Amino acid sequence: MTDIEYTPGPLLDAARNTPTALWNDSSDLDELRQSISYGGVGATCNPVIAYTTIKKHLDVWAPRIQAIADANPTWGESEIGWKAVKDMSQEAAKLLEPIFDEHKGRNGRLSVQTDPRFHRDAKKLADQAEEFHNLARNIVVKIPATKTGLEAIEDATSRGVSINVTVSFSVPQAVQAAEAIERGLKAREAAGHDTSEMGPVVTIMVGRLDDWLKHVVARDGIFIDPSALEWAGIAAMKRAYQIFQERGYRARVLAAAFRNVNQWAEFVGGDVVVSPPFKWQKIIADSGYTARERIADPVDPHYIAELERIPDFVRAYEPDGMTVEEFEKFGPTRKTLRQFLAADADLDALVRDIIVPAP
């Protein structure tokens, strides 16, 4: 990236001196350029992020959305909004292409999320994943870690789509998703295709697990050391990473839904992806913190003991804590799917206000 001036600091140190990859939790081009200067080598997106980016830059996107509508007079708000998201994704993917080439497909990828309204239909998810895969050669496609999503993940992987598993908060979800990816990779290899430059990742939304357990503790009146509630997602991520290493899964674990700096610092040294929002990257970059490898450091047993008093933490932490059928009933799954569906509706409304302005 000869046009990027790199910014010295803990993020760049970790990116250059450990296997830990930094991805930006947004496809906003200005943020992505700055993230690359910190050592960032990828980017993620979801319906909430896409809607927020378009709304933040309406001076750019309102005329582009109107142009899409004018060029496609029969399209509804959803088709127009998703075309804008695809355009945004292709532009961000272009920015990452040199990194993609340098890393031979392992990094330099831009995540595009499948339409959350398809969450009950495995074929629609897999078909749309293949469509998004063809938007650019360095796309990785998000599919949720539900029973239906796992079927789509295996199918899409076998078609050559690199997957970023999303709506995932737990060790059992991560393990089952990695197994589905392995089955898909093996099926593709058995059909005579090369998989060496595919770049699957399995997300654990560490901060959203913390958020949910804080809600459960308040709802159920559980007396607990509140400090422990900042460590649930970190504990799940570290346990999943250990299992991935032991079993030799080819997908990497990705930490998302950032809530505090330990959700980056505790993972440094691991062959993982960490995807904090840009505002947190800036805090870390400006902090003067010295990065060191912490992935092998166990979470304080006191925190684990406290957290194990919460049944939903046990479900999230134990590899067999939930069955595949239970994934979509897990509290964070329902809450996150509803937020993604609401963001789709918000994007429809934003498009409607542009193409059919109020009188």
C-alpha positions, 0 to 999 in steps of 0.5 A: 500500500504505497499510498498509505503512511503507516502510524507507529503504535501498539496496533501496528506493532501487534500487526507486524510482529504477531499473527494477530490480524486487525480488521476494521469493523466498518467499510467506511472508506475514510476509516478503512484507510486510517485502519490500514495505516494502523496495520489493518488488513481487512474490514467487516460490515453488517446491516447496522454498520452499512445503514450507519455509514450511509446515513453518516455520509448522506451528502455522498449517498443520497444522490447515489441512491437517487441515481440507482433508483432512476436507473432502475425504475421498477425497483423497490426500496430494498433492492435500491438499498442493497445495491448501495450496500453492494457498491459500498462493498465493492469500493472498500474491497478495491482498497484492500486488493493489494493486501489480499494479493500480498496475503494470498487470500488470507487477509485483505478481505471485505465482509458483506453480510447476507440479507437477515430476512433470509435467515430461515432459508438455507438455499437463499442464504447460500445463493446470495453468498455466492452472488456476493462472492462474485462482487469482487475477488476478495469478498468474504460473506457473512452467514449466521451461526444458526441451524439453517445458517450452518447448512448454508455455510457448508453449501456456500463453502463447497461452492468456493465462497469464503465465509465469515460466520456471524450472529455467533456468541459462543464456543459451541456455535464457533465449533459447529461453524468450523466443522461446517466449513471443514465439510464444505472445504473437503467437499470442494477439494473432493470435486477437484478445486483448490481451497488454499486461498480461501479465507474463512473466519468464525466470529465470536461477538464477544461484546454482545455476549457480555451485554447479554449476560449483564442483562441476564444478571439484572433480570434474574437478580444474580449477585455477582462480582461485576468485574467478571462480566467484562471477561465472558466474551474474552473467555469464550474467545480464548477457549474457542481459539484453543479448540481450533488450534487443537483440532486443526480447523482451517478457519480462524476465530474472529473477535467482534462487537468490541466493548473494551480494549481487553477485547483486543489486548487479550487476543494479541499473539493468537492466529486470530482476527480482531475487528474493533470499530475505528474509534477504538482503534484510535484510542489504542493507537494513541494510548502509548500501550505496549502490545504483548502476547496475551492469547495464552494467558488464562482468564482469572479463575475467580472470574470464571467461577463467578460467570459459571453461576450464570447458566447462559455463560455455561451454555456459551463457554462449554463446547457442548453447552448448546445443541445446534437446534438451540442456537437460534433460541439463545438470547444474543442470537434473537436480539442480534437478528432482530437488530439486523432486521430492524436495520434493514427496515431502517435502510428501506425507510431511508431510501424511501425518504430519498426517492419519495420525499415528504411533501 
